[in-house]
């Protein structure tokens, strides 16, 4: 580990990579600050920029984008009462009332500092726990991988959606899409409809770019006609805002909130599909519950901003833990970053730390660097990022649309990938309009080959034994089966009995 | 009810996909078939227990501006491999912005030109991604 760690330190401390981290954070904050742009969309459209870079540099850029976008959402949440990303929705509850009371600088200071601490906490957990967890994955055989894929899908479908059934259907659709192309057992092309380009299967990156970007771009055009004036900001007023750093006594007073919210955020991030909005609302509710003056929450107090922001930035790193160690992404952005890893020929899981430890550690260290950049950008430039919200949506929309086309084409220089991107974009849009989430589809495409290989392997090693009994006889499989049943059973029970709380916030 | 229609479409999807599996050796389609049966069960559950969507309307899903944006995008991707990436992209971005707001044509030309330059330097010069040249450029 120490050799890899030192190598990673050397990688990260090059001028070009520091600049990449700074640029990535800056771009991420802009994406985050723009209402209608999600972190997933930002990372998806800029993913192709990393194709021509060395893997470590590409991952540095993606990590910095992710961290920046998670914080950027808070800026517009506080200043214009419109969360830039769904994760920042909880920040508006106290952030905007603070700004309305003339404490915009204080709210922005709290947001950036809490985001920084949450981010650092999450990355530290990632650094400490990812390598040992990756080693645990070495104990996994085909049955465990098959069940892990199924568990990943069921939990993402059950947590992130309004409808469990639709979430599961979307996941299955993704799994079915993953079966297009060469079958892993005999090498026979399946479901290609005679299209030669599909023999290799549906390429993940164009599909992801389409699913995450096209629906948002189309919605952006609609919002241009419906509510564009709402987000216009007065820059003269915002330029006067002073942010600075919090005092030591302030940090001491809020220490418990920072720690608790960061822990909640990291934990929620590790659950596939839970996402930033759930993390920040959970942390916000916990801060209010344990506060001596819960009635003040929602009226504009810094504790509310601190809880929401520490949690959503800690979530960002938490979501990377299952992705880097088991190959199961914790949220949509982690799924896209995983796509980026695969494009560079890197395989998430134990092998990543064993074979490409220097790159894995470079990525983790880059997240530290991104958090430092975010603290600096947020402290000195936060109000200026709101300029981006003044850009007319039809101009933003065409820029994003062209980036999606360029990005899909850049993958292999093949126009077919552009058609795949557009097809998935329109499918994603129609499905979203009918109450489906696109995240389970992406997860399905990623986990499909793992599940199929796992199932084939299980059938081989079970040698005709009863499959269920064979799976139940293996301890890790038993745990995974139990977790899968709980992840489906609990929301199903809640739906039937009507006891469930509505988790309406989408994680996208 | 909307969910019932979705369930019926899902059953149709199941039938079409399942029928397609008969074209391949059974051992290569065992996994897709396993998935399809679960898909069918879930579709039936959705049909039996639908949720209400009071605010659903087909017009809201496909308003004029979204259809325009989608058609422009499709047209652009069909044309650019034939005519060349840079010329088509330049024209597409101006037409796209103009289609939604017919005010600042000069501004749109400037934005399109700057965008093309950035794409050219970042992708072609820095990352060595080559775009189709087509008939024009």
Interface residues (C-beta under 8 A of the other chain):
Chain A: X48 X49 X51 X52 X53 X163 X165 X166 X168 X169 X172 X173 X175 X176 X179 X183 X185 X186 X188 X190 X191 X217 X218 X221 X222 X224 X225 X392 X394 X395 X397 X398 X399 X401 X402 X405 X406 X409 X410 X413 X415 X418 X419 X422 X426 X430 X433 X434 X435 X451 X452 X455 X456
Chain B: X2 X6 X10 X17 X20 X24 X25 X27 X28 X29 X31 X32 X34 X35 X36 X38 X39 X42 X43 X45 X46 X49 X51 X53 X61 X63 X65 X66 X69 X70 X73 X74 X76 X77 X80 X81 X89 X92 X93 X96 X97 X100 X101 X111 X115 X119 X122 X123 X126 X127 X128 X129 X130 X131 X132
